[in-house]
Amino acid sequence: MKTSTRITLVKRVADGFEKLSIGALVLGLFQFNYYAIAVGISCFLISLTLTYISEEFK
């Protein structure tokens, strides 16, 4: 697998985690579900980490 293909794949996965984090945070805030808030925050942190890694190896 080429490096550019891997970077693109990591960016797409990071985008997916970002969308999942927004959905989980909205669900958790409106339904007072603290587990969903924790999942949303952790998905957002994973997204930030993956974005940093993809920019670092660019």
N, CA, C and O atoms as a Tripos MOL2 file, in Angstrom:
@<TRIPOS>MOLECULE
protein
  232   231    58     0     0
PROTEIN
NO_CHARGES

@<TRIPOS>ATOM
      1 N           0.8440   -1.1690    0.0000 N.3       1 MET1
      2 CA          0.0000    0.0000    0.0000 C.3       1 MET1
      3 C           0.8980    1.2430    0.0000 C.2       1 MET1
      4 O           1.8500    1.3330    0.7760 O.2       1 MET1
      5 N           0.5850    2.1850   -0.8690 N.am      2 LYS2
      6 CA          1.3710    3.4080   -0.9520 C.3       2 LYS2
      7 C           1.1440    4.2790    0.2810 C.2       2 LYS2
      8 O           0.1280    4.1740    0.9670 O.2       2 LYS2
      9 N           2.1240    5.1390    0.5350 N.am      3 THR3
     10 CA          2.0200    6.0350    1.6860 C.3       3 THR3
     11 C           0.8570    7.0080    1.5220 C.2       3 THR3
     12 O           0.1420    7.2800    2.4860 O.2       3 THR3
     13 N           0.6600    7.5320    0.3250 N.am      4 SER4
     14 CA         -0.4370    8.4810    0.1070 C.3       4 SER4
     15 C          -1.7990    7.8080    0.2910 C.2       4 SER4
     16 O          -2.7470    8.4360    0.7620 O.2       4 SER4
     17 N          -1.8920    6.5410   -0.0780 N.am      5 THR5
     18 CA         -3.1360    5.8040    0.1160 C.3       5 THR5
     19 C          -3.4040    5.5870    1.6010 C.2       5 THR5
     20 O          -4.5440    5.6890    2.0540 O.2       5 THR5
     21 N          -2.3620    5.2910    2.3480 N.am      6 ARG6
     22 CA         -2.5270    5.1120    3.8020 C.3       6 ARG6
     23 C          -2.9390    6.4030    4.4800 C.2       6 ARG6
     24 O          -3.7920    6.4010    5.3670 O.2       6 ARG6
     25 N          -2.3310    7.5120    4.0630 N.am      7 ILE7
     26 CA         -2.6850    8.8050    4.6490 C.3       7 ILE7
     27 C          -4.1440    9.1390    4.3450 C.2       7 ILE7
     28 O          -4.8620    9.6310    5.2160 O.2       7 ILE7
     29 N          -4.5790    8.8780    3.1270 N.am      8 THR8
     30 CA         -5.9760    9.1200    2.7540 C.3       8 THR8
     31 C          -6.9200    8.2510    3.5750 C.2       8 THR8
     32 O          -7.9730    8.7130    4.0130 O.2       8 THR8
     33 N          -6.5440    6.9990    3.7820 N.am      9 LEU9
     34 CA         -7.3700    6.0980    4.5790 C.3       9 LEU9
     35 C          -7.4610    6.5690    6.0300 C.2       9 LEU9
     36 O          -8.5350    6.5300    6.6300 O.2       9 LEU9
     37 N          -6.3440    7.0120    6.5900 N.am     10 VAL10
     38 CA         -6.3450    7.5120    7.9700 C.3      10 VAL10
     39 C          -7.2050    8.7590    8.0810 C.2      10 VAL10
     40 O          -7.9210    8.9280    9.0680 O.2      10 VAL10
     41 N          -7.1490    9.6420    7.0790 N.am     11 LYS11
     42 CA         -7.9840   10.8450    7.1060 C.3      11 LYS11
     43 C          -9.4680   10.4960    7.0530 C.2      11 LYS11
     44 O         -10.2770   11.1150    7.7450 O.2      11 LYS11
     45 N          -9.8270    9.5110    6.2380 N.am     12 ARG12
     46 CA        -11.2440    9.1040    6.1520 C.3      12 ARG12
     47 C         -11.7210    8.4800    7.4610 C.2      12 ARG12
     48 O         -12.8480    8.7220    7.8930 O.2      12 ARG12
     49 N         -10.8740    7.6900    8.0810 N.am     13 VAL13
     50 CA        -11.2420    7.0970    9.3720 C.3      13 VAL13
     51 C         -11.3840    8.1920   10.4240 C.2      13 VAL13
     52 O         -12.2990    8.1500   11.2470 O.2      13 VAL13
     53 N         -10.4780    9.1740   10.4000 N.am     14 ALA14
     54 CA        -10.5720   10.2920   11.3430 C.3      14 ALA14
     55 C         -11.8660   11.0790   11.1230 C.2      14 ALA14
     56 O         -12.5070   11.4920   12.0900 O.2      14 ALA14
     57 N         -12.2530   11.2880    9.8710 N.am     15 ASP15
     58 CA        -13.5200   11.9720    9.5810 C.3      15 ASP15
     59 C         -14.7150   11.1710   10.1030 C.2      15 ASP15
     60 O         -15.6750   11.7410   10.6220 O.2      15 ASP15
     61 N         -14.6480    9.8600    9.9610 N.am     16 GLY16
     62 CA        -15.7200    9.0110   10.4880 C.3      16 GLY16
     63 C         -15.8300    9.1010   11.9950 C.2      16 GLY16
     64 O         -16.9330    9.1850   12.5370 O.2      16 GLY16
     65 N         -14.6900    9.0860   12.6790 N.am     17 PHE17
     66 CA        -14.7020    9.2300   14.1320 C.3      17 PHE17
     67 C         -15.2250   10.6020   14.5460 C.2      17 PHE17
     68 O         -15.9050   10.7280   15.5640 O.2      17 PHE17
     69 N         -14.9090   11.6300   13.7570 N.am     18 GLU18
     70 CA        -15.4030   12.9620   14.0780 C.3      18 GLU18
     71 C         -16.9250   13.0230   13.9720 C.2      18 GLU18
     72 O         -17.5870   13.5940   14.8390 O.2      18 GLU18
     73 N         -17.4720   12.4430   12.9260 N.am     19 LYS19
     74 CA        -18.9330   12.4190   12.7680 C.3      19 LYS19
     75 C         -19.5940   11.5950   13.8680 C.2      19 LYS19
     76 O         -20.6490   11.9670   14.3820 O.2      19 LYS19
     77 N         -18.9700   10.4740   14.2240 N.am     20 LEU20
     78 CA        -19.4920    9.6340   15.3060 C.3      20 LEU20
     79 C         -19.4530   10.3750   16.6380 C.2      20 LEU20
     80 O         -20.3670   10.2430   17.4520 O.2      20 LEU20
     81 N         -18.4010   11.1490   16.8570 N.am     21 SER21
     82 CA        -18.2940   11.8790   18.1190 C.3      21 SER21
     83 C         -19.3730   12.9500   18.2320 C.2      21 SER21
     84 O         -19.9470   13.1440   19.3030 O.2      21 SER21
     85 N         -19.6500   13.6450   17.1330 N.am     22 ILE22
     86 CA        -20.7010   14.6700   17.1640 C.3      22 ILE22
     87 C         -22.0570   14.0290   17.4430 C.2      22 ILE22
     88 O         -22.8350   14.5360   18.2510 O.2      22 ILE22
     89 N         -22.3350   12.9200   16.7750 N.am     23 GLY23
     90 CA        -23.6070   12.2310   17.0030 C.3      23 GLY23
     91 C         -23.7490   11.7290   18.4240 C.2      23 GLY23
     92 O         -24.8160   11.8510   19.0260 O.2      23 GLY23
     93 N         -22.6770   11.1640   18.9670 N.am     24 ALA24
     94 CA        -22.7350   10.6520   20.3360 C.3      24 ALA24
     95 C         -22.8890   11.7790   21.3470 C.2      24 ALA24
     96 O         -23.6160   11.6420   22.3310 O.2      24 ALA24
     97 N         -22.2050   12.8960   21.1040 N.am     25 LEU25
     98 CA        -22.3390   14.0270   22.0260 C.3      25 LEU25
     99 C         -23.7430   14.6100   22.0070 C.2      25 LEU25
    100 O         -24.2970   14.9360   23.0560 O.2      25 LEU25
    101 N         -24.3160   14.7400   20.8230 N.am     26 VAL26
    102 CA        -25.6800   15.2720   20.7230 C.3      26 VAL26
    103 C         -26.6640   14.3250   21.4070 C.2      26 VAL26
    104 O         -27.5300   14.7600   22.1660 O.2      26 VAL26
    105 N         -26.5250   13.0460   21.1350 N.am     27 LEU27
    106 CA        -27.4040   12.0600   21.7630 C.3      27 LEU27
    107 C         -27.2530   12.0890   23.2820 C.2      27 LEU27
    108 O         -28.2440   12.0700   24.0120 O.2      27 LEU27
    109 N         -26.0200   12.1340   23.7470 N.am     28 GLY28
    110 CA        -25.7880   12.1300   25.1850 C.3      28 GLY28
    111 C         -26.2810   13.3780   25.8740 C.2      28 GLY28
    112 O         -26.8140   13.3050   26.9810 O.2      28 GLY28
    113 N         -26.1100   14.5300   25.2360 N.am     29 LEU29
    114 CA        -26.5430   15.7750   25.8660 C.3      29 LEU29
    115 C         -28.0540   15.8980   25.9260 C.2      29 LEU29
    116 O         -28.5970   16.3550   26.9320 O.2      29 LEU29
    117 N         -28.7450   15.4960   24.8650 N.am     30 PHE30
    118 CA        -30.1930   15.6610   24.8440 C.3      30 PHE30
    119 C         -30.9280   14.5720   25.6220 C.2      30 PHE30
    120 O         -32.0620   14.7860   26.0500 O.2      30 PHE30
    121 N         -30.3010   13.4010   25.8150 N.am     31 GLN31
    122 CA        -30.9570   12.3320   26.5570 C.3      31 GLN31
    123 C         -30.3260   12.1090   27.9310 C.2      31 GLN31
    124 O         -30.6730   11.1510   28.6220 O.2      31 GLN31
    125 N         -29.4100   12.9770   28.3260 N.am     32 PHE32
    126 CA        -28.7160   12.8900   29.6100 C.3      32 PHE32
    127 C         -28.0860   11.5170   29.8120 C.2      32 PHE32
    128 O         -28.1690   10.9190   30.8850 O.2      32 PHE32
    129 N         -27.4560   11.0420   28.7480 N.am     33 ASN33
    130 CA        -26.7880    9.7390   28.7750 C.3      33 ASN33
    131 C         -25.2900    9.9980   28.8650 C.2      33 ASN33
    132 O         -24.6550   10.3640   27.8760 O.2      33 ASN33
    133 N         -24.7290    9.8060   30.0600 N.am     34 TYR34
    134 CA        -23.3300   10.1500   30.2880 C.3      34 TYR34
    135 C         -22.3720    9.1870   29.5990 C.2      34 TYR34
    136 O         -21.2320    9.5510   29.3090 O.2      34 TYR34
    137 N         -22.8170    7.9720   29.3360 N.am     35 TYR35
    138 CA        -21.9900    7.0240   28.5890 C.3      35 TYR35
    139 C         -21.7850    7.5110   27.1570 C.2      35 TYR35
    140 O         -20.6810    7.4020   26.6250 O.2      35 TYR35
    141 N         -22.8090    8.0360   26.5390 N.am     36 ALA36
    142 CA        -22.7030    8.5480   25.1730 C.3      36 ALA36
    143 C         -21.8010    9.7800   25.1200 C.2      36 ALA36
    144 O         -21.0820    9.9810   24.1410 O.2      36 ALA36
    145 N         -21.8360   10.5980   26.1580 N.am     37 ILE37
    146 CA        -20.9450   11.7610   26.2120 C.3      37 ILE37
    147 C         -19.4990   11.3050   26.2910 C.2      37 ILE37
    148 O         -18.6320   11.8720   25.6250 O.2      37 ILE37
    149 N         -19.2290   10.2930   27.0940 N.am     38 ALA38
    150 CA        -17.8650    9.7650   27.2070 C.3      38 ALA38
    151 C         -17.3970    9.1600   25.8870 C.2      38 ALA38
    152 O         -16.2440    9.3420   25.4950 O.2      38 ALA38
    153 N         -18.2860    8.4420   25.1990 N.am     39 VAL39
    154 CA        -17.9370    7.8690   23.8940 C.3      39 VAL39
    155 C         -17.6790    8.9880   22.8880 C.2      39 VAL39
    156 O         -16.7470    8.8940   22.0890 O.2      39 VAL39
    157 N         -18.4750   10.0240   22.9150 N.am     40 GLY40
    158 CA        -18.2940   11.1450   21.9990 C.3      40 GLY40
    159 C         -16.9740   11.8600   22.2130 C.2      40 GLY40
    160 O         -16.2840   12.1970   21.2500 O.2      40 GLY40
    161 N         -16.6200   12.0920   23.4610 N.am     41 ILE41
    162 CA        -15.3530   12.7570   23.7550 C.3      41 ILE41
    163 C         -14.1780   11.8730   23.3660 C.2      41 ILE41
    164 O         -13.1880   12.3630   22.8230 O.2      41 ILE41
    165 N         -14.2770   10.5790   23.6390 N.am     42 SER42
    166 CA        -13.1710    9.6830   23.2770 C.3      42 SER42
    167 C         -13.0280    9.5560   21.7600 C.2      42 SER42
    168 O         -11.9080    9.4910   21.2540 O.2      42 SER42
    169 N         -14.1410    9.5190   21.0270 N.am     43 CYS43
    170 CA        -14.0650    9.4740   19.5620 C.3      43 CYS43
    171 C         -13.4590   10.7590   19.0070 C.2      43 CYS43
    172 O         -12.7100   10.7240   18.0300 O.2      43 CYS43
    173 N         -13.7770   11.8750   19.6190 N.am     44 PHE44
    174 CA        -13.1960   13.1360   19.1670 C.3      44 PHE44
    175 C         -11.6940   13.1610   19.4170 C.2      44 PHE44
    176 O         -10.9390   13.6520   18.5770 O.2      44 PHE44
    177 N         -11.2510   12.6450   20.5480 N.am     45 LEU45
    178 CA         -9.8170   12.5890   20.8430 C.3      45 LEU45
    179 C          -9.0920   11.6450   19.8890 C.2      45 LEU45
    180 O          -7.9700   11.9260   19.4680 O.2      45 LEU45
    181 N          -9.7270   10.5320   19.5510 N.am     46 ILE46
    182 CA         -9.1450    9.6100   18.5680 C.3      46 ILE46
    183 C          -9.0380   10.2970   17.2120 C.2      46 ILE46
    184 O          -8.0390   10.1400   16.5090 O.2      46 ILE46
    185 N         -10.0650   11.0570   16.8460 N.am     47 SER47
    186 CA        -10.0450   11.7810   15.5800 C.3      47 SER47
    187 C          -8.9150   12.8030   15.5470 C.2      47 SER47
    188 O          -8.2230   12.9310   14.5370 O.2      47 SER47
    189 N          -8.7260   13.5250   16.6380 N.am     48 LEU48
    190 CA         -7.6300   14.4910   16.7060 C.3      48 LEU48
    191 C          -6.2820   13.8020   16.5950 C.2      48 LEU48
    192 O          -5.3860   14.2980   15.9130 O.2      48 LEU48
    193 N          -6.1300   12.6620   17.2600 N.am     49 THR49
    194 CA         -4.8700   11.9250   17.2080 C.3      49 THR49
    195 C          -4.5820   11.4140   15.8040 C.2      49 THR49
    196 O          -3.4540   11.5260   15.3230 O.2      49 THR49
    197 N          -5.5850   10.8570   15.1480 N.am     50 LEU50
    198 CA         -5.3930   10.3580   13.7820 C.3      50 LEU50
    199 C          -5.0790   11.4930   12.8090 C.2      50 LEU50
    200 O          -4.2670   11.3200   11.9000 O.2      50 LEU50
    201 N          -5.7070   12.6390   12.9920 N.am     51 THR51
    202 CA         -5.4120   13.7800   12.1310 C.3      51 THR51
    203 C          -3.9800   14.2540   12.3460 C.2      51 THR51
    204 O          -3.2850   14.5860   11.3860 O.2      51 THR51
    205 N          -3.5400   14.2870   13.5960 N.am     52 TYR52
    206 CA         -2.1610   14.6800   13.8910 C.3      52 TYR52
    207 C          -1.1690   13.6910   13.2710 C.2      52 TYR52
    208 O          -0.1520   14.0970   12.7100 O.2      52 TYR52
    209 N          -1.4640   12.4210   13.3710 N.am     53 ILE53
    210 CA         -0.5700   11.3960   12.8060 C.3      53 ILE53
    211 C          -0.5160   11.5160   11.2850 C.2      53 ILE53
    212 O           0.5580   11.4100   10.6920 O.2      53 ILE53
    213 N          -1.6660   11.7370   10.6530 N.am     54 SER54
    214 CA         -1.6690   11.8400    9.1880 C.3      54 SER54
    215 C          -0.9350   13.0930    8.7190 C.2      54 SER54
    216 O          -0.3040   13.0700    7.6630 O.2      54 SER54
    217 N          -1.0020   14.1690    9.4700 N.am     55 GLU55
    218 CA         -0.2810   15.3880    9.0900 C.3      55 GLU55
    219 C           1.2160   15.2510    9.3710 C.2      55 GLU55
    220 O           2.0370   15.8360    8.6650 O.2      55 GLU55
    221 N           1.5650   14.4930   10.3840 N.am     56 GLU56
    222 CA          2.9590   14.3110   10.7630 C.3      56 GLU56
    223 C           3.7280   13.5090    9.6960 C.2      56 GLU56
    224 O           4.8860   13.8130    9.4090 O.2      56 GLU56
    225 N           3.0950   12.5060    9.1210 N.am     57 PHE57
    226 CA          3.7650   11.6410    8.1590 C.3      57 PHE57
    227 C           3.5010   12.0340    6.7110 C.2      57 PHE57
    228 O           3.7830   11.2580    5.7970 O.2      57 PHE57
    229 N           2.9720   13.2120    6.4990 N.am     58 LYS58
    230 CA          2.6600   13.6750    5.1530 C.3      58 LYS58
    231 C           3.9120   14.0220    4.3900 C.2      58 LYS58
    232 O           3.8350   14.4320    3.2310 O.2      58 LYS58
@<TRIPOS>BOND
     1     1     2 1
     2     2     3 1
     3     3     4 2
     4     3     5 am
     5     5     6 1
     6     6     7 1
     7     7     8 2
     8     7     9 am
     9     9    10 1
    10    10    11 1
    11    11    12 2
    12    11    13 am
    13    13    14 1
    14    14    15 1
    15    15    16 2
    16    15    17 am
    17    17    18 1
    18    18    19 1
    19    19    20 2
    20    19    21 am
    21    21    22 1
    22    22    23 1
    23    23    24 2
    24    23    25 am
    25    25    26 1
    26    26    27 1
    27    27    28 2
    28    27    29 am
    29    29    30 1
    30    30    31 1
    31    31    32 2
    32    31    33 am
    33    33    34 1
    34    34    35 1
    35    35    36 2
    36    35    37 am
    37    37    38 1
    38    38    39 1
    39    39    40 2
    40    39    41 am
    41    41    42 1
    42    42    43 1
    43    43    44 2
    44    43    45 am
    45    45    46 1
    46    46    47 1
    47    47    48 2
    48    47    49 am
    49    49    50 1
    50    50    51 1
    51    51    52 2
    52    51    53 am
    53    53    54 1
    54    54    55 1
    55    55    56 2
    56    55    57 am
    57    57    58 1
    58    58    59 1
    59    59    60 2
    60    59    61 am
    61    61    62 1
    62    62    63 1
    63    63    64 2
    64    63    65 am
    65    65    66 1
    66    66    67 1
    67    67    68 2
    68    67    69 am
    69    69    70 1
    70    70    71 1
    71    71    72 2
    72    71    73 am
    73    73    74 1
    74    74    75 1
    75    75    76 2
    76    75    77 am
    77    77    78 1
    78    78    79 1
    79    79    80 2
    80    79    81 am
    81    81    82 1
    82    82    83 1
    83    83    84 2
    84    83    85 am
    85    85    86 1
    86    86    87 1
    87    87    88 2
    88    87    89 am
    89    89    90 1
    90    90    91 1
    91    91    92 2
    92    91    93 am
    93    93    94 1
    94    94    95 1
    95    95    96 2
    96    95    97 am
    97    97    98 1
    98    98    99 1
    99    99   100 2
   100    99   101 am
   101   101   102 1
   102   102   103 1
   103   103   104 2
   104   103   105 am
   105   105   106 1
   106   106   107 1
   107   107   108 2
   108   107   109 am
   109   109   110 1
   110   110   111 1
   111   111   112 2
   112   111   113 am
   113   113   114 1
   114   114   115 1
   115   115   116 2
   116   115   117 am
   117   117   118 1
   118   118   119 1
   119   119   120 2
   120   119   121 am
   121   121   122 1
   122   122   123 1
   123   123   124 2
   124   123   125 am
   125   125   126 1
   126   126   127 1
   127   127   128 2
   128   127   129 am
   129   129   130 1
   130   130   131 1
   131   131   132 2
   132   131   133 am
   133   133   134 1
   134   134   135 1
   135   135   136 2
   136   135   137 am
   137   137   138 1
   138   138   139 1
   139   139   140 2
   140   139   141 am
   141   141   142 1
   142   142   143 1
   143   143   144 2
   144   143   145 am
   145   145   146 1
   146   146   147 1
   147   147   148 2
   148   147   149 am
   149   149   150 1
   150   150   151 1
   151   151   152 2
   152   151   153 am
   153   153   154 1
   154   154   155 1
   155   155   156 2
   156   155   157 am
   157   157   158 1
   158   158   159 1
   159   159   160 2
   160   159   161 am
   161   161   162 1
   162   162   163 1
   163   163   164 2
   164   163   165 am
   165   165   166 1
   166   166   167 1
   167   167   168 2
   168   167   169 am
   169   169   170 1
   170   170   171 1
   171   171   172 2
   172   171   173 am
   173   173   174 1
   174   174   175 1
   175   175   176 2
   176   175   177 am
   177   177   178 1
   178   178   179 1
   179   179   180 2
   180   179   181 am
   181   181   182 1
   182   182   183 1
   183   183   184 2
   184   183   185 am
   185   185   186 1
   186   186   187 1
   187   187   188 2
   188   187   189 am
   189   189   190 1
   190   190   191 1
   191   191   192 2
   192   191   193 am
   193   193   194 1
   194   194   195 1
   195   195   196 2
   196   195   197 am
   197   197   198 1
   198   198   199 1
   199   199   200 2
   200   199   201 am
   201   201   202 1
   202   202   203 1
   203   203   204 2
   204   203   205 am
   205   205   206 1
   206   206   207 1
   207   207   208 2
   208   207   209 am
   209   209   210 1
   210   210   211 1
   211   211   212 2
   212   211   213 am
   213   213   214 1
   214   214   215 1
   215   215   216 2
   216   215   217 am
   217   217   218 1
   218   218   219 1
   219   219   220 2
   220   219   221 am
   221   221   222 1
   222   222   223 1
   223   223   224 2
   224   223   225 am
   225   225   226 1
   226   226   227 1
   227   227   228 2
   228   227   229 am
   229   229   230 1
   230   230   231 1
   231   231   232 2
@<TRIPOS>SUBSTRUCTURE
     1 MET1         2 RESIDUE 1 A MET
     2 LYS2         6 RESIDUE 1 A LYS
     3 THR3        10 RESIDUE 1 A THR
     4 SER4        14 RESIDUE 1 A SER
     5 THR5        18 RESIDUE 1 A THR
     6 ARG6        22 RESIDUE 1 A ARG
     7 ILE7        26 RESIDUE 1 A ILE
     8 THR8        30 RESIDUE 1 A THR
     9 LEU9        34 RESIDUE 1 A LEU
    10 VAL10       38 RESIDUE 1 A VAL
    11 LYS11       42 RESIDUE 1 A LYS
    12 ARG12       46 RESIDUE 1 A ARG
    13 VAL13       50 RESIDUE 1 A VAL
    14 ALA14       54 RESIDUE 1 A ALA
    15 ASP15       58 RESIDUE 1 A ASP
    16 GLY16       62 RESIDUE 1 A GLY
    17 PHE17       66 RESIDUE 1 A PHE
    18 GLU18       70 RESIDUE 1 A GLU
    19 LYS19       74 RESIDUE 1 A LYS
    20 LEU20       78 RESIDUE 1 A LEU
    21 SER21       82 RESIDUE 1 A SER
    22 ILE22       86 RESIDUE 1 A ILE
    23 GLY23       90 RESIDUE 1 A GLY
    24 ALA24       94 RESIDUE 1 A ALA
    25 LEU25       98 RESIDUE 1 A LEU
    26 VAL26      102 RESIDUE 1 A VAL
    27 LEU27      106 RESIDUE 1 A LEU
    28 GLY28      110 RESIDUE 1 A GLY
    29 LEU29      114 RESIDUE 1 A LEU
    30 PHE30      118 RESIDUE 1 A PHE
    31 GLN31      122 RESIDUE 1 A GLN
    32 PHE32      126 RESIDUE 1 A PHE
    33 ASN33      130 RESIDUE 1 A ASN
    34 TYR34      134 RESIDUE 1 A TYR
    35 TYR35      138 RESIDUE 1 A TYR
    36 ALA36      142 RESIDUE 1 A ALA
    37 ILE37      146 RESIDUE 1 A ILE
    38 ALA38      150 RESIDUE 1 A ALA
    39 VAL39      154 RESIDUE 1 A VAL
    40 GLY40      158 RESIDUE 1 A GLY
    41 ILE41      162 RESIDUE 1 A ILE
    42 SER42      166 RESIDUE 1 A SER
    43 CYS43      170 RESIDUE 1 A CYS
    44 PHE44      174 RESIDUE 1 A PHE
    45 LEU45      178 RESIDUE 1 A LEU
    46 ILE46      182 RESIDUE 1 A ILE
    47 SER47      186 RESIDUE 1 A SER
    48 LEU48      190 RESIDUE 1 A LEU
    49 THR49      194 RESIDUE 1 A THR
    50 LEU50      198 RESIDUE 1 A LEU
    51 THR51      202 RESIDUE 1 A THR
    52 TYR52      206 RESIDUE 1 A TYR
    53 ILE53      210 RESIDUE 1 A ILE
    54 SER54      214 RESIDUE 1 A SER
    55 GLU55      218 RESIDUE 1 A GLU
    56 GLU56      222 RESIDUE 1 A GLU
    57 PHE57      226 RESIDUE 1 A PHE
    58 LYS58      230 RESIDUE 1 A LYS
